[in-house]
Amino acid sequence: MLKPSIKSAVWNRNAAAKALPAAGPEQLLAVYDRVATWSEALVAQQYIDGDDDQL
């Protein structure tokens, strides 16, 4: 997953989701290249399936 450290107005205009999925390293870099200008800082994070109450 790739997400902004702080959501910006630009992120909100361009992405409907809080975070964008990436299936592997190559896709992560492709997503980064597409959205890098949408936020000052981005966070790459492993996605773990489950509800919020299972954190």
mmCIF file of the N, C-alpha and C atoms, coordinates in Angstrom:
data_MODEL
# 
_entry.id   MODEL 
# 
loop_
_atom_site.group_PDB 
_atom_site.id 
_atom_site.type_symbol 
_atom_site.label_atom_id 
_atom_site.label_alt_id 
_atom_site.label_comp_id 
_atom_site.label_asym_id 
_atom_site.label_entity_id 
_atom_site.label_seq_id 
_atom_site.pdbx_PDB_ins_code 
_atom_site.Cartn_x 
_atom_site.Cartn_y 
_atom_site.Cartn_z 
_atom_site.occupancy 
_atom_site.B_iso_or_equiv 
_atom_site.pdbx_formal_charge 
_atom_site.auth_seq_id 
_atom_site.auth_comp_id 
_atom_site.auth_asym_id 
_atom_site.auth_atom_id 
_atom_site.pdbx_PDB_model_num 
ATOM 1   N N  . MET A 1 1  ? 0.846   -1.165 0.000   1.00 0.00 ? 1  MET A N  1 
ATOM 2   C CA . MET A 1 1  ? 0.000   0.000  0.000   1.00 0.00 ? 1  MET A CA 1 
ATOM 3   C C  . MET A 1 1  ? 0.894   1.232  0.000   1.00 0.00 ? 1  MET A C  1 
ATOM 4   N N  . LEU A 1 2  ? 0.425   2.238  -0.695  1.00 0.00 ? 2  LEU A N  1 
ATOM 5   C CA . LEU A 1 2  ? 1.116   3.521  -0.702  1.00 0.00 ? 2  LEU A CA 1 
ATOM 6   C C  . LEU A 1 2  ? 0.100   4.582  -0.312  1.00 0.00 ? 2  LEU A C  1 
ATOM 7   N N  . LYS A 1 3  ? 0.459   5.387  0.675   1.00 0.00 ? 3  LYS A N  1 
ATOM 8   C CA . LYS A 1 3  ? -0.484  6.400  1.161   1.00 0.00 ? 3  LYS A CA 1 
ATOM 9   C C  . LYS A 1 3  ? 0.279   7.642  1.578   1.00 0.00 ? 3  LYS A C  1 
ATOM 10  N N  . PRO A 1 4  ? -0.421  8.765  1.625   1.00 0.00 ? 4  PRO A N  1 
ATOM 11  C CA . PRO A 1 4  ? 0.243   9.996  2.068   1.00 0.00 ? 4  PRO A CA 1 
ATOM 12  C C  . PRO A 1 4  ? 0.412   9.990  3.581   1.00 0.00 ? 4  PRO A C  1 
ATOM 13  N N  . SER A 1 5  ? 1.489   10.598 4.062   1.00 0.00 ? 5  SER A N  1 
ATOM 14  C CA . SER A 1 5  ? 1.646   10.711 5.511   1.00 0.00 ? 5  SER A CA 1 
ATOM 15  C C  . SER A 1 5  ? 0.579   11.646 6.079   1.00 0.00 ? 5  SER A C  1 
ATOM 16  N N  . ILE A 1 6  ? 0.236   12.657 5.306   1.00 0.00 ? 6  ILE A N  1 
ATOM 17  C CA . ILE A 1 6  ? -0.870  13.571 5.636   1.00 0.00 ? 6  ILE A CA 1 
ATOM 18  C C  . ILE A 1 6  ? -1.630  13.814 4.339   1.00 0.00 ? 6  ILE A C  1 
ATOM 19  N N  . LYS A 1 7  ? -2.937  13.591 4.371   1.00 0.00 ? 7  LYS A N  1 
ATOM 20  C CA . LYS A 1 7  ? -3.724  13.796 3.159   1.00 0.00 ? 7  LYS A CA 1 
ATOM 21  C C  . LYS A 1 7  ? -3.736  15.277 2.774   1.00 0.00 ? 7  LYS A C  1 
ATOM 22  N N  . SER A 1 8  ? -3.510  15.524 1.517   1.00 0.00 ? 8  SER A N  1 
ATOM 23  C CA . SER A 1 8  ? -3.527  16.890 1.012   1.00 0.00 ? 8  SER A CA 1 
ATOM 24  C C  . SER A 1 8  ? -4.760  17.091 0.130   1.00 0.00 ? 8  SER A C  1 
ATOM 25  N N  . ALA A 1 9  ? -5.052  18.328 -0.186  1.00 0.00 ? 9  ALA A N  1 
ATOM 26  C CA . ALA A 1 9  ? -6.163  18.623 -1.087  1.00 0.00 ? 9  ALA A CA 1 
ATOM 27  C C  . ALA A 1 9  ? -5.918  17.992 -2.454  1.00 0.00 ? 9  ALA A C  1 
ATOM 28  N N  . VAL A 1 10 ? -4.663  17.981 -2.886  1.00 0.00 ? 10 VAL A N  1 
ATOM 29  C CA . VAL A 1 10 ? -4.318  17.380 -4.176  1.00 0.00 ? 10 VAL A CA 1 
ATOM 30  C C  . VAL A 1 10 ? -4.592  15.882 -4.131  1.00 0.00 ? 10 VAL A C  1 
ATOM 31  N N  . TRP A 1 11 ? -4.210  15.211 -3.046  1.00 0.00 ? 11 TRP A N  1 
ATOM 32  C CA . TRP A 1 11 ? -4.488  13.774 -2.912  1.00 0.00 ? 11 TRP A CA 1 
ATOM 33  C C  . TRP A 1 11 ? -5.996  13.531 -2.986  1.00 0.00 ? 11 TRP A C  1 
ATOM 34  N N  . ASN A 1 12 ? -6.753  14.296 -2.236  1.00 0.00 ? 12 ASN A N  1 
ATOM 35  C CA . ASN A 1 12 ? -8.211  14.120 -2.210  1.00 0.00 ? 12 ASN A CA 1 
ATOM 36  C C  . ASN A 1 12 ? -8.841  14.350 -3.578  1.00 0.00 ? 12 ASN A C  1 
ATOM 37  N N  . ARG A 1 13 ? -8.302  15.274 -4.364  1.00 0.00 ? 13 ARG A N  1 
ATOM 38  C CA . ARG A 1 13 ? -8.831  15.525 -5.714  1.00 0.00 ? 13 ARG A CA 1 
ATOM 39  C C  . ARG A 1 13 ? -8.526  14.370 -6.666  1.00 0.00 ? 13 ARG A C  1 
ATOM 40  N N  . ASN A 1 14 ? -7.390  13.708 -6.474  1.00 0.00 ? 14 ASN A N  1 
ATOM 41  C CA . ASN A 1 14 ? -6.927  12.704 -7.427  1.00 0.00 ? 14 ASN A CA 1 
ATOM 42  C C  . ASN A 1 14 ? -7.170  11.263 -7.019  1.00 0.00 ? 14 ASN A C  1 
ATOM 43  N N  . ALA A 1 15 ? -7.356  10.995 -5.761  1.00 0.00 ? 15 ALA A N  1 
ATOM 44  C CA . ALA A 1 15 ? -7.521  9.614  -5.289  1.00 0.00 ? 15 ALA A CA 1 
ATOM 45  C C  . ALA A 1 15 ? -8.765  9.515  -4.411  1.00 0.00 ? 15 ALA A C  1 
ATOM 46  N N  . ALA A 1 16 ? -9.611  8.561  -4.709  1.00 0.00 ? 16 ALA A N  1 
ATOM 47  C CA . ALA A 1 16 ? -10.803 8.339  -3.897  1.00 0.00 ? 16 ALA A CA 1 
ATOM 48  C C  . ALA A 1 16 ? -10.467 7.528  -2.643  1.00 0.00 ? 16 ALA A C  1 
ATOM 49  N N  . ALA A 1 17 ? -9.358  6.803  -2.668  1.00 0.00 ? 17 ALA A N  1 
ATOM 50  C CA . ALA A 1 17 ? -8.994  5.917  -1.569  1.00 0.00 ? 17 ALA A CA 1 
ATOM 51  C C  . ALA A 1 17 ? -7.985  6.571  -0.622  1.00 0.00 ? 17 ALA A C  1 
ATOM 52  N N  . LYS A 1 18 ? -7.946  6.065  0.613   1.00 0.00 ? 18 LYS A N  1 
ATOM 53  C CA . LYS A 1 18 ? -6.960  6.535  1.587   1.00 0.00 ? 18 LYS A CA 1 
ATOM 54  C C  . LYS A 1 18 ? -5.568  6.040  1.243   1.00 0.00 ? 18 LYS A C  1 
ATOM 55  N N  . ALA A 1 19 ? -5.505  4.860  0.605   1.00 0.00 ? 19 ALA A N  1 
ATOM 56  C CA . ALA A 1 19 ? -4.234  4.256  0.228   1.00 0.00 ? 19 ALA A CA 1 
ATOM 57  C C  . ALA A 1 19 ? -4.412  3.519  -1.095  1.00 0.00 ? 19 ALA A C  1 
ATOM 58  N N  . LEU A 1 20 ? -3.328  3.393  -1.835  1.00 0.00 ? 20 LEU A N  1 
ATOM 59  C CA . LEU A 1 20 ? -3.381  2.727  -3.130  1.00 0.00 ? 20 LEU A CA 1 
ATOM 60  C C  . LEU A 1 20 ? -2.595  1.420  -3.071  1.00 0.00 ? 20 LEU A C  1 
ATOM 61  N N  . PRO A 1 21 ? -3.190  0.339  -3.554  1.00 0.00 ? 21 PRO A N  1 
ATOM 62  C CA . PRO A 1 21 ? -2.518  -0.960 -3.475  1.00 0.00 ? 21 PRO A CA 1 
ATOM 63  C C  . PRO A 1 21 ? -1.423  -1.110 -4.527  1.00 0.00 ? 21 PRO A C  1 
ATOM 64  N N  . ALA A 1 22 ? -0.467  -1.951 -4.210  1.00 0.00 ? 22 ALA A N  1 
ATOM 65  C CA . ALA A 1 22 ? 0.591   -2.323 -5.147  1.00 0.00 ? 22 ALA A CA 1 
ATOM 66  C C  . ALA A 1 22 ? 0.899   -3.800 -4.906  1.00 0.00 ? 22 ALA A C  1 
ATOM 67  N N  . ALA A 1 23 ? 0.888   -4.591 -5.963  1.00 0.00 ? 23 ALA A N  1 
ATOM 68  C CA . ALA A 1 23 ? 1.038   -6.048 -5.839  1.00 0.00 ? 23 ALA A CA 1 
ATOM 69  C C  . ALA A 1 23 ? 2.490   -6.503 -5.702  1.00 0.00 ? 23 ALA A C  1 
ATOM 70  N N  . GLY A 1 24 ? 3.434   -5.627 -5.845  1.00 0.00 ? 24 GLY A N  1 
ATOM 71  C CA . GLY A 1 24 ? 4.841   -6.003 -5.718  1.00 0.00 ? 24 GLY A CA 1 
ATOM 72  C C  . GLY A 1 24 ? 5.722   -4.792 -5.920  1.00 0.00 ? 24 GLY A C  1 
ATOM 73  N N  . PRO A 1 25 ? 7.031   -4.995 -5.889  1.00 0.00 ? 25 PRO A N  1 
ATOM 74  C CA . PRO A 1 25 ? 7.962   -3.865 -5.985  1.00 0.00 ? 25 PRO A CA 1 
ATOM 75  C C  . PRO A 1 25 ? 7.818   -3.041 -7.260  1.00 0.00 ? 25 PRO A C  1 
ATOM 76  N N  . GLU A 1 26 ? 7.654   -3.698 -8.385  1.00 0.00 ? 26 GLU A N  1 
ATOM 77  C CA . GLU A 1 26 ? 7.534   -2.963 -9.655  1.00 0.00 ? 26 GLU A CA 1 
ATOM 78  C C  . GLU A 1 26 ? 6.256   -2.121 -9.673  1.00 0.00 ? 26 GLU A C  1 
ATOM 79  N N  . GLN A 1 27 ? 5.170   -2.704 -9.191  1.00 0.00 ? 27 GLN A N  1 
ATOM 80  C CA . GLN A 1 27 ? 3.916   -1.961 -9.173  1.00 0.00 ? 27 GLN A CA 1 
ATOM 81  C C  . GLN A 1 27 ? 3.970   -0.820 -8.157  1.00 0.00 ? 27 GLN A C  1 
ATOM 82  N N  . LEU A 1 28 ? 4.655   -1.031 -7.044  1.00 0.00 ? 28 LEU A N  1 
ATOM 83  C CA . LEU A 1 28 ? 4.818   0.032  -6.053  1.00 0.00 ? 28 LEU A CA 1 
ATOM 84  C C  . LEU A 1 28 ? 5.534   1.227  -6.675  1.00 0.00 ? 28 LEU A C  1 
ATOM 85  N N  . LEU A 1 29 ? 6.591   0.961  -7.423  1.00 0.00 ? 29 LEU A N  1 
ATOM 86  C CA . LEU A 1 29 ? 7.313   2.050  -8.087  1.00 0.00 ? 29 LEU A CA 1 
ATOM 87  C C  . LEU A 1 29 ? 6.450   2.741  -9.136  1.00 0.00 ? 29 LEU A C  1 
ATOM 88  N N  . ALA A 1 30 ? 5.629   1.982  -9.849  1.00 0.00 ? 30 ALA A N  1 
ATOM 89  C CA . ALA A 1 30 ? 4.735   2.577  -10.850 1.00 0.00 ? 30 ALA A CA 1 
ATOM 90  C C  . ALA A 1 30 ? 3.692   3.462  -10.182 1.00 0.00 ? 30 ALA A C  1 
ATOM 91  N N  . VAL A 1 31 ? 3.126   2.997  -9.076  1.00 0.00 ? 31 VAL A N  1 
ATOM 92  C CA . VAL A 1 31 ? 2.143   3.808  -8.343  1.00 0.00 ? 31 VAL A CA 1 
ATOM 93  C C  . VAL A 1 31 ? 2.828   5.059  -7.805  1.00 0.00 ? 31 VAL A C  1 
ATOM 94  N N  . TYR A 1 32 ? 4.020   4.893  -7.251  1.00 0.00 ? 32 TYR A N  1 
ATOM 95  C CA . TYR A 1 32 ? 4.766   6.046  -6.739  1.00 0.00 ? 32 TYR A CA 1 
ATOM 96  C C  . TYR A 1 32 ? 4.995   7.083  -7.834  1.00 0.00 ? 32 TYR A C  1 
ATOM 97  N N  . ASP A 1 33 ? 5.444   6.630  -8.996  1.00 0.00 ? 33 ASP A N  1 
ATOM 98  C CA . ASP A 1 33 ? 5.698   7.558  -10.105 1.00 0.00 ? 33 ASP A CA 1 
ATOM 99  C C  . ASP A 1 33 ? 4.441   8.330  -10.483 1.00 0.00 ? 33 ASP A C  1 
ATOM 100 N N  . ARG A 1 34 ? 3.288   7.671  -10.379 1.00 0.00 ? 34 ARG A N  1 
ATOM 101 C CA . ARG A 1 34 ? 2.018   8.310  -10.755 1.00 0.00 ? 34 ARG A CA 1 
ATOM 102 C C  . ARG A 1 34 ? 1.559   9.332  -9.718  1.00 0.00 ? 34 ARG A C  1 
ATOM 103 N N  . VAL A 1 35 ? 1.813   9.081  -8.422  1.00 0.00 ? 35 VAL A N  1 
ATOM 104 C CA . VAL A 1 35 ? 1.221   9.909  -7.368  1.00 0.00 ? 35 VAL A CA 1 
ATOM 105 C C  . VAL A 1 35 ? 2.220   10.742 -6.569  1.00 0.00 ? 35 VAL A C  1 
ATOM 106 N N  . ALA A 1 36 ? 3.486   10.692 -6.895  1.00 0.00 ? 36 ALA A N  1 
ATOM 107 C CA . ALA A 1 36 ? 4.528   11.343 -6.081  1.00 0.00 ? 36 ALA A CA 1 
ATOM 108 C C  . ALA A 1 36 ? 4.287   12.838 -5.872  1.00 0.00 ? 36 ALA A C  1 
ATOM 109 N N  . THR A 1 37 ? 3.659   13.492 -6.809  1.00 0.00 ? 37 THR A N  1 
ATOM 110 C CA . THR A 1 37 ? 3.430   14.938 -6.671  1.00 0.00 ? 37 THR A CA 1 
ATOM 111 C C  . THR A 1 37 ? 2.155   15.269 -5.902  1.00 0.00 ? 37 THR A C  1 
ATOM 112 N N  . TRP A 1 38 ? 1.419   14.259 -5.501  1.00 0.00 ? 38 TRP A N  1 
ATOM 113 C CA . TRP A 1 38 ? 0.147   14.487 -4.804  1.00 0.00 ? 38 TRP A CA 1 
ATOM 114 C C  . TRP A 1 38 ? 0.314   14.747 -3.315  1.00 0.00 ? 38 TRP A C  1 
ATOM 115 N N  . SER A 1 39 ? 1.478   14.462 -2.764  1.00 0.00 ? 39 SER A N  1 
ATOM 116 C CA . SER A 1 39 ? 1.700   14.612 -1.326  1.00 0.00 ? 39 SER A CA 1 
ATOM 117 C C  . SER A 1 39 ? 3.174   14.904 -1.080  1.00 0.00 ? 39 SER A C  1 
ATOM 118 N N  . GLU A 1 40 ? 3.469   15.625 -0.003  1.00 0.00 ? 40 GLU A N  1 
ATOM 119 C CA . GLU A 1 40 ? 4.851   15.935 0.340   1.00 0.00 ? 40 GLU A CA 1 
ATOM 120 C C  . GLU A 1 40 ? 5.642   14.693 0.715   1.00 0.00 ? 40 GLU A C  1 
ATOM 121 N N  . ALA A 1 41 ? 4.991   13.766 1.403   1.00 0.00 ? 41 ALA A N  1 
ATOM 122 C CA . ALA A 1 41 ? 5.639   12.524 1.826   1.00 0.00 ? 41 ALA A CA 1 
ATOM 123 C C  . ALA A 1 41 ? 4.661   11.365 1.675   1.00 0.00 ? 41 ALA A C  1 
ATOM 124 N N  . LEU A 1 42 ? 5.181   10.233 1.222   1.00 0.00 ? 42 LEU A N  1 
ATOM 125 C CA . LEU A 1 42 ? 4.367   9.035  1.052   1.00 0.00 ? 42 LEU A CA 1 
ATOM 126 C C  . LEU A 1 42 ? 4.897   7.925  1.950   1.00 0.00 ? 42 LEU A C  1 
ATOM 127 N N  . VAL A 1 43 ? 3.999   7.045  2.358   1.00 0.00 ? 43 VAL A N  1 
ATOM 128 C CA . VAL A 1 43 ? 4.344   5.919  3.220   1.00 0.00 ? 43 VAL A CA 1 
ATOM 129 C C  . VAL A 1 43 ? 4.025   4.630  2.475   1.00 0.00 ? 43 VAL A C  1 
ATOM 130 N N  . ALA A 1 44 ? 4.990   3.725  2.410   1.00 0.00 ? 44 ALA A N  1 
ATOM 131 C CA . ALA A 1 44 ? 4.762   2.382  1.869   1.00 0.00 ? 44 ALA A CA 1 
ATOM 132 C C  . ALA A 1 44 ? 4.523   1.471  3.064   1.00 0.00 ? 44 ALA A C  1 
ATOM 133 N N  . GLN A 1 45 ? 3.441   0.708  3.001   1.00 0.00 ? 45 GLN A N  1 
ATOM 134 C CA . GLN A 1 45 ? 3.047   -0.100 4.145   1.00 0.00 ? 45 GLN A CA 1 
ATOM 135 C C  . GLN A 1 45 ? 2.488   -1.430 3.662   1.00 0.00 ? 45 GLN A C  1 
ATOM 136 N N  . GLN A 1 46 ? 2.830   -2.499 4.353   1.00 0.00 ? 46 GLN A N  1 
ATOM 137 C CA . GLN A 1 46 ? 2.277   -3.812 4.012   1.00 0.00 ? 46 GLN A CA 1 
ATOM 138 C C  . GLN A 1 46 ? 0.802   -3.839 4.363   1.00 0.00 ? 46 GLN A C  1 
ATOM 139 N N  . TYR A 1 47 ? -0.002  -4.383 3.460   1.00 0.00 ? 47 TYR A N  1 
ATOM 140 C CA . TYR A 1 47 ? -1.428  -4.530 3.718   1.00 0.00 ? 47 TYR A CA 1 
ATOM 141 C C  . TYR A 1 47 ? -1.663  -5.840 4.445   1.00 0.00 ? 47 TYR A C  1 
ATOM 142 N N  . ILE A 1 48 ? -2.401  -5.788 5.543   1.00 0.00 ? 48 ILE A N  1 
ATOM 143 C CA . ILE A 1 48 ? -2.783  -6.978 6.281   1.00 0.00 ? 48 ILE A CA 1 
ATOM 144 C C  . ILE A 1 48 ? -4.295  -7.021 6.321   1.00 0.00 ? 48 ILE A C  1 
ATOM 145 N N  . ASP A 1 49 ? -4.849  -8.087 5.761   1.00 0.00 ? 49 ASP A N  1 
ATOM 146 C CA . ASP A 1 49 ? -6.301  -8.232 5.662   1.00 0.00 ? 49 ASP A CA 1 
ATOM 147 C C  . ASP A 1 49 ? -6.930  -8.358 7.047   1.00 0.00 ? 49 ASP A C  1 
ATOM 148 N N  . GLY A 1 50 ? -8.096  -7.742 7.201   1.00 0.00 ? 50 GLY A N  1 
ATOM 149 C CA . GLY A 1 50 ? -8.834  -7.833 8.462   1.00 0.00 ? 50 GLY A CA 1 
ATOM 150 C C  . GLY A 1 50 ? -9.549  -6.536 8.761   1.00 0.00 ? 50 GLY A C  1 
ATOM 151 N N  . ASP A 1 51 ? -10.450 -6.604 9.715   1.00 0.00 ? 51 ASP A N  1 
ATOM 152 C CA . ASP A 1 51 ? -11.207 -5.427 10.132  1.00 0.00 ? 51 ASP A CA 1 
ATOM 153 C C  . ASP A 1 51 ? -10.370 -4.551 11.059  1.00 0.00 ? 51 ASP A C  1 
ATOM 154 N N  . ASP A 1 52 ? -10.803 -3.307 11.243  1.00 0.00 ? 52 ASP A N  1 
ATOM 155 C CA . ASP A 1 52 ? -10.080 -2.377 12.106  1.00 0.00 ? 52 ASP A CA 1 
ATOM 156 C C  . ASP A 1 52 ? -9.974  -2.875 13.536  1.00 0.00 ? 52 ASP A C  1 
ATOM 157 N N  . ASP A 1 53 ? -10.943 -3.677 14.003  1.00 0.00 ? 53 ASP A N  1 
ATOM 158 C CA . ASP A 1 53 ? -10.890 -4.162 15.365  1.00 0.00 ? 53 ASP A CA 1 
ATOM 159 C C  . ASP A 1 53 ? -9.871  -5.288 15.556  1.00 0.00 ? 53 ASP A C  1 
ATOM 160 N N  . GLN A 1 54 ? -9.206  -5.693 14.468  1.00 0.00 ? 54 GLN A N  1 
ATOM 161 C CA . GLN A 1 54 ? -8.197  -6.747 14.552  1.00 0.00 ? 54 GLN A CA 1 
ATOM 162 C C  . GLN A 1 54 ? -6.779  -6.193 14.461  1.00 0.00 ? 54 GLN A C  1 
ATOM 163 N N  . LEU A 1 55 ? -6.619  -4.886 14.615  1.00 0.00 ? 55 LEU A N  1 
ATOM 164 C CA . LEU A 1 55 ? -5.291  -4.276 14.526  1.00 0.00 ? 55 LEU A CA 1 
ATOM 165 C C  . LEU A 1 55 ? -4.420  -4.683 15.686  1.00 0.00 ? 55 LEU A C  1 
# 
